[in-house]
């Protein structure tokens, strides 16, 4: 059986492929951000309380600070 593509069918197929590749790129990007945040949280948890105080954090503020949910006050 032979399939004949009309010009509009080809553009729809290309559009669909771009959507799938865009979805995949967003997933990879979100995973990368998640892994970087987890590594930053692990690194901050390895600091002692004095070192955390030096950078203006308490241990309970590590995750919100890394996720951007907590802001340093001047």
KOLTOR-144219 format. One record per residue (C-alpha): x negated, z negated, y; residue number from 1. Coordinates in nm, 4 decimals. Example, Ala and Ser with C-alpha at 12.3 -4.5 7.8 and 13.67 -1.06 7.14 Angstrom:
BEGIN
@x -1.2300 z -0.7800 y -0.4500 nr 1
@x -1.3670 z -0.7140 y -0.1060 nr 2
***
This chain:
BEGIN
@x 0.0000 z 0.0000 y 0.0000 nr 1
@x -0.1289 z 0.0907 y 0.3431 nr 2
@x -0.0660 z -0.1114 y 0.6536 nr 3
@x -0.0467 z 0.0694 y 0.9833 nr 4
@x -0.1150 z -0.1334 y 1.2935 nr 5
@x 0.0489 z -0.0337 y 1.6156 nr 6
@x -0.1426 z -0.1141 y 1.9357 nr 7
@x 0.0875 z -0.4080 y 2.0130 nr 8
@x 0.0300 z -0.5453 y 1.6596 nr 9
@x -0.3462 z -0.5397 y 1.7130 nr 10
@x -0.3273 z -0.7252 y 2.0425 nr 11
@x -0.0988 z -0.9849 y 1.8833 nr 12
@x -0.3477 z -1.0271 y 1.5971 nr 13
@x -0.6377 z -1.0676 y 1.8438 nr 14
@x -0.4362 z -1.3189 y 2.0465 nr 15
@x -0.3573 z -1.5175 y 1.7316 nr 16
@x -0.7258 z -1.5173 y 1.6287 nr 17
@x -0.8272 z -1.6416 y 1.9757 nr 18
@x -0.5726 z -1.9210 y 1.9522 nr 19
@x -0.7115 z -2.0299 y 1.6154 nr 20
@x -1.0709 z -2.0190 y 1.7364 nr 21
@x -0.9740 z -2.2120 y 2.0512 nr 22
@x -0.8014 z -2.4755 y 1.8400 nr 23
@x -1.1087 z -2.5078 y 1.6180 nr 24
@x -1.3420 z -2.5358 y 1.9193 nr 25
@x -1.1240 z -2.8120 y 2.0682 nr 26
@x -1.1294 z -3.0029 y 1.7393 nr 27
@x -1.5085 z -2.9777 y 1.7133 nr 28
@x -1.5459 z -3.0854 y 2.0756 nr 29
@x -1.3198 z -3.3877 y 2.0261 nr 30
@x -1.5116 z -3.4889 y 1.7142 nr 31
@x -1.8420 z -3.4628 y 1.9014 nr 32
@x -1.7097 z -3.6807 y 2.1853 nr 33
@x -1.5781 z -3.9347 y 1.9330 nr 34
@x -1.9134 z -3.9523 y 1.7517 nr 35
@x -2.1063 z -3.9907 y 2.0782 nr 36
@x -1.8760 z -4.2719 y 2.1914 nr 37
@x -1.9091 z -4.4521 y 1.8572 nr 38
@x -2.2882 z -4.4271 y 1.8803 nr 39
@x -2.2843 z -4.5631 y 2.2370 nr 40
@x -2.0637 z -4.8535 y 2.1250 nr 41
@x -2.3012 z -4.9297 y 1.8358 nr 42
@x -2.6014 z -4.9198 y 2.0696 nr 43
@x -2.4370 z -5.1584 y 2.3169 nr 44
@x -2.3353 z -5.3974 y 2.0395 nr 45
@x -2.7024 z -5.4177 y 1.9378 nr 46
@x -2.7889 z -5.5626 y 2.2804 nr 47
@x -2.7909 z -5.9381 y 2.3228 nr 48
@x -2.5632 z -6.1128 y 2.5745 nr 49
@x -2.8376 z -6.1408 y 2.8385 nr 50
@x -2.9056 z -5.7664 y 2.8232 nr 51
@x -2.5352 z -5.6920 y 2.8488 nr 52
@x -2.5063 z -5.9233 y 3.1503 nr 53
@x -2.7963 z -5.7339 y 3.3118 nr 54
@x -2.5918 z -5.4143 y 3.3012 nr 55
@x -2.2729 z -5.5908 y 3.4122 nr 56
@x -2.0872 z -5.6058 y 3.0800 nr 57
@x -1.9510 z -5.8725 y 2.8555 nr 58
@x -1.9267 z -5.8046 y 2.4834 nr 59
@x -1.5457 z -5.7720 y 2.5040 nr 60
@x -1.5819 z -5.4942 y 2.7633 nr 61
@x -1.8040 z -5.2616 y 2.5581 nr 62
@x -1.5371 z -5.0380 y 2.4037 nr 63
@x -1.3206 z -5.0030 y 2.7165 nr 64
@x -1.6325 z -4.9281 y 2.9239 nr 65
@x -1.7503 z -4.6550 y 2.6857 nr 66
@x -1.4018 z -4.5032 y 2.6651 nr 67
@x -1.3705 z -4.5023 y 3.0447 nr 68
@x -1.0836 z -4.7504 y 3.0437 nr 69
@x -1.2748 z -5.0176 y 3.2356 nr 70
@x -1.4544 z -4.9744 y 3.5655 nr 71
@x -1.7486 z -5.1681 y 3.7009 nr 72
@x -1.6716 z -5.3597 y 4.0163 nr 73
@x -1.9263 z -5.3541 y 4.2999 nr 74
***
